[in-house]
């Protein structure tokens, strides 16, 4: 039998906010990319029956504080496929992904942490995230009270 797709998600309620799609559809996936959305049955190496389920793009969490594998897992259960820390941030930015050195479960990223740069420059303390190892962020000291200078 000729197989058109690696994976077929069949009979799911496909929702796409961008195109306003909201209908029962069959999705054909090749090499991790949706290549077909159809009303007609599709043939794949693997078929997932999504009857009674919603099939939608992954959600983006722009206020995540969970750069751990456990946090990623919790986000995945909520439909989040990209988590971004755009508030607490990190410095150096590579720190945000240190918990994922064995492989991330989703897409992730962070901005550069203003507090962490100030802490490094003013107090010489490395605090790359609001928690690092067994250290938790403390909001006392010159980092938080000293006025910035021109140099």
N, C-alpha and C positions, 0 to 999 in steps of 0.2 A: 504494500500500500504506500502511495506517495504521501509524504508528510510535508505540509507547508510551513509549519511553525515549530519552534522548540517547545513553547508552552501556549496553551489556549486557556483563557479564562472564559468560561461559558455561562451564559444566562444570568449574568450579573447586572444589577442596576448601575449603569455607568453614569457618573456625574462628572461634568467638567465645567466649573464656574466660568472659565474663559469663553467657551463657545455656547454656554447655556444648555449643553446636552444633559438630558435626564431621561434615560430610556433603558430598557432591557437590551443588552448587546452582548456580542461575543468579541473578545479581543485576541488578536494573534500577535505573539511576541517572538522575535528573533534576536539572538545574542543580547538579551536584556533590554531590548527596545520594542515598544508597542509599534507595530507596523500596519496593523489593520484593526479597524473597529467596524463590525458588521452585524447586520440583522440575520445573516445566513450562518448556518453551522460551519465551524472551521475544524480542520484536522491538525493535530499536533502530536509531538512525541509524548507530551504529558498534557492532560486536560484537568483543569480544576473546575468543579461545578460550583459556581458562585450563586446559585439560585437562592433568593431571599437575602442576598448580601449586597452591599454597596461597593462598587469599584470606583475609586477616585484618585486624583493625583495626591502625592504625599503632602503633608502639611509642613510648614516652616515655622519653627519656634524661634522668634527673634529675642526672647527674654529668658534664655536657658541658663541655669546655674548647675548643670549636671554633666560635667565633662568626664564622667566615669562610665564604665561599661554598664553598671547597674542603672545609672541615670538614662543612658541611651536605651536600654531595654524598656524602661518605663515609658519613655517617649514613643518608642515603636508601638507599644500597646495602645497608645492614644492616636496612632496614625501619623506621627511626626517622622519624617524621613530626613530632615535637615534641622540641626539645632545650632543656633548662633547665640553667643553671649555678647550682646551689644550694650551691656550695662556694667557689670563688674569687670569684664575684660581680663586681659592677661599681659604679662611682660616678663620674659620674652614670649612672643606669641606662640612659639613652639610648645610652651608649657601646657597650653590648653589641651593638647592632644597626647600628653605623656601617659595618660591612663589608657590610651588606645594603642600602645606600641605593638600589641599582639594582633591588632586589626580592629578597626572601627565597625560598628554595626550600622551606622548611618553617616551622613555627611555632617561635618561640624566645622565651626570656626569661631573666631573671637576678634574683637578689636584690641588695640594696644591699650593696656591699663594705665590711665593717668596716675592713679594713686601709687601704682607699683613703680613707675618711673620716678615720681617724686621721692618715694621711700628709698630707692636705690641711690639717687643723687644726694638727697639731704641727709639721710641717716646711714647710708651704706648698707642697708638691709635688703636682702633678696626676699621679696614676697611676691612671687609671680602670679598669684591668684588669691582670691579671698580665703582660700585654705590651701596649704601646701604641706604635704606629709602630715605631721601631727601638729603643725602650727596653724592657728586661726588668726585672721586679720584683727589687729587692735587699732582702734581709731583714736589713740592719744599720741602725744609726742609731736615733734616739729613737723613731720610730714603733713599733719592736719592743721597746724596752727601757724606755721611760718609763712610769711608773705613771700611770694615769688620775687626774685630780683631779675634784673636785665641780663645778668651773666650767670 
